[in-house]
Amino acid sequence: MTPASQPRTLQTIGEFGLIRELQKHCQTLHSDVIQGIGDDAALLRTSHKEALIASTDLAIEGVHFDLAFESFKDVGHRLAVANISDIAAMGGTPKYLLLALAIPPSYAVSDLRALYQGFKKPCQAHDISLVGGDTSSSKSGLFLCFTILGHVPPKQALTRQSAKVGDKVYVTGTLGDSKAGLQILQRQAKQQTSHADQPYERFLKKRHLRPTPRLAIGQHLSKDRLAHAAIDVSDGLSGDILHLCQASQVGVELWASHLPISRQCQTYTANHCPNPIDFALAGGEDYELLFTIPSRNQGKVSDLSRVLKTKMTCIGEIKPKSFGLRLKLKGGTSRNISRQSYDHFSKKRSKF
């Protein structure tokens, strides 16, 4: 069998190749579907004043989380934030959460209680109610499926599809912290020795285990019509800017010198990574917001940053599609941005 005639596998097409395949075969049958497969969440028109936002996330022990170095409470918190972040990226307000889980019968009731305590805290902070779900036994490990529902005025909803040439590209917070925190946790679990964490290690571990959803920022970007397009940084900057540009049919130039990297992450990468820029491009699960705005709104975004006391950094500019995806380096040279973020089906999969 020649290489060209070999059957394609999930490993060869990757996670996002699979999503594109699903898009081809899942026809939208209803006119009230504003946005279907291919964004942070689905948008479904319920009236001329309101659209339902619906998102679902699957989390599997050993793939998305590791109980060797995460508590059940940590797992619940982080997965709730991941779902809330999808609503934030659409500029919406989350309202309801459903949780389906499969759990080995040997797990303690106290473990399940801690899991629920973990996701209840961010949900209570944003007035989100758990309204249902399902339970099952599992023969191997813990499986979780979160479904979150929210709402947004249809004309205010942010998607990945509306970036315009000339837009400035912004990101909230800092990049790479969660990836660094995960690597610290993994290394300490393998060493099986206890030692006092350095302050930068404590900061980075917390950024991975207890991320913060940028809900208020997304709502202001939407309500005040500041942004054209948005996505949350869950797969990593290199992957998420690719998704946004593909959806909007545009190119981008990112500026390496502008990528926001925390002092703690810089300390970590100085000892463990030769290139902090590549680290920031590859790091996922920061749950920051990546968004594009017309240049005229830069002053308003600066004001919003001060009011909400959250860093928002201009890191690049949207270009024509023919420009491609480029990273401008110090000194003025540039290189292509390659997707370095996590892929569930890739041969290079290395999260755990």
ChimeraX attribute file (.defattr): number of C-alpha atoms within 10 A of each C-alpha:
attribute: neighborCount
match mode: 1-to-1
recipient: residues
	/A:1	6
	/A:2	5
	/A:3	7
	/A:4	7
	/A:5	7
	/A:6	8
	/A:7	8
	/A:8	10
	/A:9	10
	/A:10	13
	/A:11	16
	/A:12	13
	/A:13	15
	/A:14	15
	/A:15	16
	/A:16	16
	/A:17	14
	/A:18	16
	/A:19	13
	/A:20	14
	/A:21	12
	/A:22	13
	/A:23	14
	/A:24	10
	/A:25	8
	/A:26	11
	/A:27	10
	/A:28	13
	/A:29	7
	/A:30	8
	/A:31	8
	/A:32	13
	/A:33	15
	/A:34	15
	/A:35	18
	/A:36	16
	/A:37	16
	/A:38	17
	/A:39	21
	/A:40	26
	/A:41	23
	/A:42	22
	/A:43	27
	/A:44	21
	/A:45	19
	/A:46	14
	/A:47	11
	/A:48	9
	/A:49	10
	/A:50	17
	/A:51	24
	/A:52	22
	/A:53	27
	/A:54	22
	/A:55	19
	/A:56	18
	/A:57	15
	/A:58	14
	/A:59	16
	/A:60	15
	/A:61	14
	/A:62	14
	/A:63	11
	/A:64	14
	/A:65	22
	/A:66	16
	/A:67	13
	/A:68	11
	/A:69	16
	/A:70	15
	/A:71	17
	/A:72	21
	/A:73	21
	/A:74	22
	/A:75	23
	/A:76	23
	/A:77	25
	/A:78	24
	/A:79	24
	/A:80	24
	/A:81	24
	/A:82	23
	/A:83	24
	/A:84	30
	/A:85	28
	/A:86	32
	/A:87	34
	/A:88	32
	/A:89	33
	/A:90	31
	/A:91	31
	/A:92	30
	/A:93	23
	/A:94	26
	/A:95	19
	/A:96	17
	/A:97	23
	/A:98	16
	/A:99	20
	/A:100	15
	/A:101	18
	/A:102	18
	/A:103	18
	/A:104	14
	/A:105	13
	/A:106	9
	/A:107	11
	/A:108	10
	/A:109	10
	/A:110	10
	/A:111	13
	/A:112	15
	/A:113	12
	/A:114	18
	/A:115	18
	/A:116	17
	/A:117	16
	/A:118	22
	/A:119	21
	/A:120	20
	/A:121	17
	/A:122	21
	/A:123	20
	/A:124	11
	/A:125	8
	/A:126	16
	/A:127	14
	/A:128	20
	/A:129	16
	/A:130	17
	/A:131	10
	/A:132	11
	/A:133	13
	/A:134	11
	/A:135	12
	/A:136	11
	/A:137	14
	/A:138	14
	/A:139	10
	/A:140	11
	/A:141	15
	/A:142	18
	/A:143	20
	/A:144	18
	/A:145	17
	/A:146	19
	/A:147	20
	/A:148	24
	/A:149	23
	/A:150	22
	/A:151	22
	/A:152	25
	/A:153	19
	/A:154	20
	/A:155	13
	/A:156	20
	/A:157	28
	/A:158	30
	/A:159	26
	/A:160	26
	/A:161	21
	/A:162	18
	/A:163	27
	/A:164	21
	/A:165	18
	/A:166	16
	/A:167	22
	/A:168	27
	/A:169	26
	/A:170	23
	/A:171	24
	/A:172	22
	/A:173	19
	/A:174	21
	/A:175	29
	/A:176	29
	/A:177	30
	/A:178	26
	/A:179	24
	/A:180	28
	/A:181	23
	/A:182	24
	/A:183	17
	/A:184	18
	/A:185	20
	/A:186	17
	/A:187	12
	/A:188	14
	/A:189	14
	/A:190	10
	/A:191	8
	/A:192	8
	/A:193	7
	/A:194	8
	/A:195	7
	/A:196	7
	/A:197	11
	/A:198	9
	/A:199	9
	/A:200	17
	/A:201	20
	/A:202	14
	/A:203	17
	/A:204	25
	/A:205	21
	/A:206	16
	/A:207	22
	/A:208	25
	/A:209	24
	/A:210	21
	/A:211	24
	/A:212	18
	/A:213	26
	/A:214	23
	/A:215	23
	/A:216	15
	/A:217	22
	/A:218	29
	/A:219	22
	/A:220	17
	/A:221	27
	/A:222	25
	/A:223	18
	/A:224	10
	/A:225	16
	/A:226	20
	/A:227	27
	/A:228	22
	/A:229	27
	/A:230	33
	/A:231	30
	/A:232	31
	/A:233	26
	/A:234	21
	/A:235	22
	/A:236	27
	/A:237	30
	/A:238	22
	/A:239	23
	/A:240	23
	/A:241	27
	/A:242	20
	/A:243	19
	/A:244	25
	/A:245	24
	/A:246	14
	/A:247	17
	/A:248	18
	/A:249	17
	/A:250	22
	/A:251	23
	/A:252	27
	/A:253	23
	/A:254	24
	/A:255	19
	/A:256	20
	/A:257	14
	/A:258	14
	/A:259	21
	/A:260	20
	/A:261	18
	/A:262	16
	/A:263	12
	/A:264	18
	/A:265	24
	/A:266	20
	/A:267	14
	/A:268	19
	/A:269	18
	/A:270	12
	/A:271	8
	/A:272	12
	/A:273	14
	/A:274	10
	/A:275	11
	/A:276	21
	/A:277	20
	/A:278	17
	/A:279	24
	/A:280	26
	/A:281	24
	/A:282	22
	/A:283	25
	/A:284	29
	/A:285	25
	/A:286	27
	/A:287	32
	/A:288	28
	/A:289	24
	/A:290	26
	/A:291	28
	/A:292	28
	/A:293	25
	/A:294	18
	/A:295	13
	/A:296	11
	/A:297	15
	/A:298	15
	/A:299	10
	/A:300	13
	/A:301	21
	/A:302	15
	/A:303	12
	/A:304	17
	/A:305	16
	/A:306	12
	/A:307	9
	/A:308	10
	/A:309	9
	/A:310	15
	/A:311	14
	/A:312	21
	/A:313	20
	/A:314	22
	/A:315	18
	/A:316	23
	/A:317	21
	/A:318	24
	/A:319	22
	/A:320	16
	/A:321	15
	/A:322	10
	/A:323	12
	/A:324	17
	/A:325	22
	/A:326	19
	/A:327	20
	/A:328	18
	/A:329	15
	/A:330	10
	/A:331	7
	/A:332	8
	/A:333	8
	/A:334	15
	/A:335	11
	/A:336	11
	/A:337	21
	/A:338	15
	/A:339	17
	/A:340	19
	/A:341	19
	/A:342	20
	/A:343	18
	/A:344	16
	/A:345	17
	/A:346	14
	/A:347	10
	/A:348	11
	/A:349	12
	/A:350	10
	/A:351	17
	/A:352	11
